[in-house]
Each structure stands twice: as structure tokens, then as C-alpha cells.
């Protein structure tokens, strides 16, 4: 089961963006994949669904 860690995503995305020279979107894709998500959209959709339903998938 995937459980997003928003602090880790933000930190890893910032590092990838700053050190790797990636756009914010590309950096979030990298960070989301590190947590087992397909891409950043998958990450944010999962998180939004959780906030609305308050249930893990």
C-alpha cells in the first residue's frame, strides 16, 4: 500500500530541482517515483482522494 510522505516529496523535489536543474514538475515526478508512485499526478491524486475519503485505498 502506498502512503505518501509529503515532507519527503517536497524535500526530494527541491533537491532535484536545485541540484539537478530540473523543472518543478520533473523534480516532483522524480520524488513521487521514489515513493512508489507512477508520477506526480498519481501522487497528488492519491493524496487528494485520501483527504476527501479519509480512507486508505
C-alpha positions in Angstrom: 0.0 0.0 0.0 1.3 3.4 -0.9 1.3 6.0 1.8 2.7 9.4 0.6 5.2 11.3 2.7 4.6 14.9 1.7 7.6 16.2 3.6 9.9 13.7 1.9 8.3 14.6 -1.5 8.9 18.3 -1.0 12.4 17.9 0.2 13.4 15.5 -2.6 11.8 17.6 -5.2 13.6 20.7 -4.0 16.9 18.9 -4.1 16.2 17.5 -7.6 15.1 20.9 -8.8 18.1 22.8 -7.3 20.9 20.3 -7.7 19.6 18.6 -10.8 18.4 21.7 -12.6 15.0 20.1 -13.2 11.7 21.9 -13.6 9.5 21.7 -10.5 7.2 19.3 -12.4 10.1 17.0 -13.4 11.5 17.1 -9.9 8.1 16.1 -8.3 7.9 13.2 -10.8 11.3 12.0 -9.6 10.3 12.4 -5.9 6.9 10.7 -6.5 8.6 7.7 -8.2 11.0 7.4 -5.2 7.9 6.8 -3.1 6.5 4.2 -5.5 4.0 6.3 -7.4 4.0 6.4 -11.2 4.4 10.2 -11.4 3.5 13.4 -9.6 -0.1 13.4 -10.8 -0.6 9.9 -9.4 0.9 11.1 -6.1 -1.4 14.2 -5.8 -4.5 12.3 -7.0 -3.9 9.6 -4.3 -3.4 12.3 -1.7 -6.5 14.2 -2.7 -8.6 11.1 -2.7 -7.4 10.3 0.8 -8.2 13.8 2.1 -11.7 13.5 0.7 -12.5 10.0 1.8 -10.2 9.8 4.9 -9.6 6.1 3.9 -6.6 4.4 2.6 -7.2 2.7 -0.8 
